[in-house]
Amino acid sequence: MWGGRFAEGPSAIMREINASIPFDKALWRQDIMASKAHAAMLAAQGIVTGADAQAITEGLDRIAGEYEADGVPEDWDLEDIHMTTESRLADLIGAAAGRLHTARSRNDQVATDFRLWVREALDEADRGLSALQRALVIRAGEHEASIMPGFTHLQTAQPITLGHHLMAYYEMIRRDRSRFADARARMDECPLGSAALAGTGFPIDRDATAQALGFARPTANSLDAVSDRDFALDYLAAAGQCALHLSRLAEEFIIWASQPFGFVRLPDALSTGSSIMPQKKNPDAAELVRGHAGRIVGCNMALMMTMKGLPLAYSKDMQDDKPPVFEASGLLALSIAAMEGMVAGSTFRTDRMRQAAELGYATATDLADWLVREADIPFREAHHITGAAVKRAEADGVALDQLPLDVLRKIDKRIDARVYDALSVDASVASRASYGGTAPEQVRRRVAEARRVLGMDE
Ligand code: ARG
């Protein structure tokens, strides 16, 4: 009854839902590299003849040239990059092409290709983050003594140095790089030769293919090897956390660039104008970095959900592993580059920053500390006295160090003229010289260490 429509319908849908070539063609280089390593191993082990292996290798090289020049053809009937390349190889060299798949399955093939791809993504992220760190360290060095307000709850808390603030992001990126490095060390095993799920009866040499593809060793369990996507999840988790840091840095720039703050002038190259309001210079790049972080974390969630509850070994669900990784990697690379440009190219308005620190009663803690130190007043009482001084300064519309001595002494007679040494923002930051503190002297040391670690003085 419905046969006329159904005979074609399901197969068309099947073809479309099954095809991964639209996205997994991005793996073509890895696929050809892994196939060449496999062919060489098969020949060395006497599983295929040297002549066949040579024909296969030459054919694969020719296909690489074609893909490079014209792109990878997208034929849904051929499903994926593995079948696309194998079918082209058969066109080029005939029957010998059929020997390449000896002792191999698409399951260990795709696991190997994808690992190789993720390994490069890890390296790319590390390179980008190293460049971002350099930009942070250079700007921190310029501003090791530039005063700005430090915030908690986005309320002025204590004066800090801009160099100290920028170096906080250096530390975050340092941890991101170590997460990517961990992921890389953990994924350093080659699945090739695990075959469909159970290994193979052919006398293959898995150490040889692992070594040829730059892995430390072959994977130790064939079932795990074809069903494991931890390496992709490790990458996405590290990418997600890195994206959160980039998003927080982006948010700082967005706030700092707003008119009421006016702490920074963003580079024109990373801003946009408004089609209706001529005065506007919008921090679109920073906002998109903030937005992309959500998408990158979403990619991590997507793959975790794909993998949840899959029995061993391979299931077709796992074909969906690639789009989130490809998407996250593109977004992350762009976000890192945008933040590097923003850090390197922004003009910091240190006059505005200092003014905000001076007007925000940022040295109130210093007054309280002075009362404890010099007048032996318990901190809680000193806190109370200082509160009264801030209230008075606020009422008079002046900074704390602009309150006349007689006014301060009316609040508490134990205060004397030496207090003014503690009330300036410069004295405040200079005093916070504990290890890791904001004092310029400390920032200078951290910057020098970072420059050494990054090899910037060589
Ligand atoms: N295109 C597939 C993927 O990306 C390749 C593996 C296919 N394996 C299979 N048993 N159908 O996952």
Residues whose N, C-alpha, C, O or C-beta is under 5 A from the ligand:
A	BS01	LIG	S20 D80 R106 N107 V110 M318 Q319
